[in-house]
Amino acid sequence: MEYSNDLLKKIETMGADMMTPLEISVLLDIDEDEFQDDIKTHGSAARSAYLRGYIRTVHEIKKNIRDLCDTGSPSAVEQSVGFIKEIEQQII
């Protein structure tokens, strides 16, 4: 499917709001199956827009958790250890 720049910006914004692809397709009146396929297709504009928004929010959340670690929050430290393990699995 071809996506206009305006539609891609909306997809990115909704990704940042942590909306699921199903929710986005319903709200933007996009064919659900086609959008889901596009989100799963590496290199598609829809996938890039969605992931850019989603990952930006994940980044902010992780930064907040890291800041909480500095204050001594035990649950934040525990979550950070999980993040470290996830990163190590991807790069080692």
Secondary structure, DSSP 8 states (H G I E B T S, - for coil): ----HHHHHHHHHHHHTT--HHHHHHHTT--HHHHHHHHHSTT-HHHHHHHHHHHHHHHHHHHHHHHHHHTT-HHHHHHHHHHHHHHHHHH-
